[in-house]
Amino acid sequence: MREAVPIRRIVVEARELFREHGYEGASMRDLADRVGLRPQSLYTRFPSKESLVREVLALTLDDVLVDLPDPATDWRGAWQTLIGRIAETFETRGRCVGLHLAYGVTAQTPDAQDAVRAFFARLRDAMAGILKAGTISEPASVAADTLAQLEGATLWITTEGDMEPLRHAVERALRVGEREGRAA
């Protein structure tokens, strides 16, 4: 008798497949092989590849937001930790699974499109909440700009292997609040 495969392991492996091959390039058969299941067994847990997208992005968001310092007492620590986690993921994995999925899902996969939109909205809102605690002007706008700069830097990692744009984006993100004279 085969050992049960935890749902989390399936979702983690699906995330890596999406990150490596994009939505279209990832297959349920490849995922089943990675986790040691027969395809039929995988389909009993997840009826389609599209059904995995929301779970993959929820796990990713949880990984990024878990155990951040409390922004009410240490907004700068929360911001630095969050930016550091995003940067570390991009440095080690070369791309954001959410952005990779954003370009891979289509109108034929509306649940996946909704999941991608929700992922980026929740991440932006979490970033804005931290900035709001630091009384940063226009926190939603600053959060969206910062997220766009970090995500955009992955273009150079993916196409050129160049980490410098990411380093610059991180440096800019970590300077948020300095111009407004906010104390740490």
N, C-alpha and C positions, 0 to 999 in steps of 0.2 A: 504494500500500500504506500502510495506517495504521501510525503508530508504536505500539509496544507501550506499554501503560499499566502502570507499576509497581504491584505489589500494595500497597505502602505508600500510594500516592496513592488507591487505591480505598478502603483502610481509613480514611484521613484524611477523605475525602469522606463515607464512610458515617457516621463519627463526627459530622460536622457535620449531616448529615441527621437522625440520631437526636436530636441536641441541639436542632435547630430544630423537628422535627415529632413527636418521640417514636417509639416502636417501630411503633405502628400507622400513624402518618401518613407514615412513610418508605416508599418503594417501591423495588424493584430497578430499575424503569424510570427513576425520577428519578435514581438513582445512576448508571445506565448513561449517561444524558444528561449528567450532571455531568462524568464522566470521559471522554466521547467514545467509548463503546463501544456496540455493539449489545447488546441485552439477552441474546441467546444467548451472546455472548462473555463477558459478566459471569457468567452461570450456569456456564460452564465453569470459572471460577476459584472461585466461591462458589455452591454448589448452592441456597442459600436465604438469605433475609434473616436467619434465625436463626443461620446459620453465620457471619455477620459479627460477631455480638455479642461472642464470645470474643476475636476479633482486635482489635476496637475497644477493648475494655476492657484488653487486654494492652498495646496501644500507649499508651493513656492512663496506665496504671500506669508503664510504662517512662518516659514523658515526665516524670512527677512524681518518680520515684526516681533517675533517671540522675545520676551525678556529684555525689551529696550528699557533704558532708564526712564523713570517717570518724567514726562516733559514738564509737568507742573512744578517740579523741584529742580530739574536738570535738563532743560530743553536742549542745550548745546550738547550735552552728553548723548542724549537720545538721537539728535541729528547726526553727530559724528559716528555713532555706532551704526545707524541706518545707512549712511553714505558708505561707510567702510564695508558693510556686508554686501551692498550692491556691487561695489568696485571689486571686492574679492571674488564674487561669483563671475563677473565679466572677465577678470584676469585668469581665473582657473578654467572656466568653461568657454570663454571666447565670445559668448553671446547670451542674450536674455531669451529664455524660452518663450516669454510672453510676446516679445517683439517678433521672434521667429514665427510664432503661431499667428500673429496679427497679419503677417503677409501671406500666410498659407491657407487660412480659412476663407471661405467664400459664402456667397448668398445661399449656396446649396447646403451649408452647414450653419444654420442660424443659431442654434444653441451654442456652438463653438464661438461664433462671432460675439454673441452676448457675453460669454464667459471672458473673452479677451477684453472687451470693453469694460466689464465689471472689474477685472483684475487691475487695469491701469487706473481706473477711477478710484478704486480703493487704495491703491498705492499712493496716488497723488493726494488723496484726502488724508491719508495717514501722515504724509510729509507735511501737508498744510497745517494739520493739527499741531504738529511739533513746532512749526514756525509761528503759529498763532500764540502758542504758549510763551514763545520768546518775544512776543509783540513785534514781530517783523511785519512791515507794511506789505500789503497785498500778498498774504501767505499762499493763496491758491495759485496765483500767477507765478510767484517765485518757485513753488513746488513743481508746477508744470514745466517751467523753463529748465529747472535743474534736472528733472527726469528726462526731458528731451535731449539735453546735453550729454548726460550719462549714456542714454540709449544710443544716441548718434555716434558716440565714440566707438561703439562696437563695430560700426562699419569699417573702421580702420584696423581694428583687431582682426576682423574676419578676412578683409581683402588684402591687407599688407602685413599683418602680424605686428602692427605698430601700436604699442601701448601708450605712447606719449599723449595722444588726444584724451585718453581716459584719465591719465594723471592730471592733465590740465583741467578737465571737467571736475575731478574730485577736489582739486585745489580751489577752484572757484566756488564749489558747493560748500566747502568748509569755511570759506570767508564770509558766508552769508551772515549778516548781522553786524559785521565789523564796520561797515560804512554807516550804519545807523547808530553806532556807538553803544551797542547793547553789551551789557556785562555778561560774562559766562555764568 
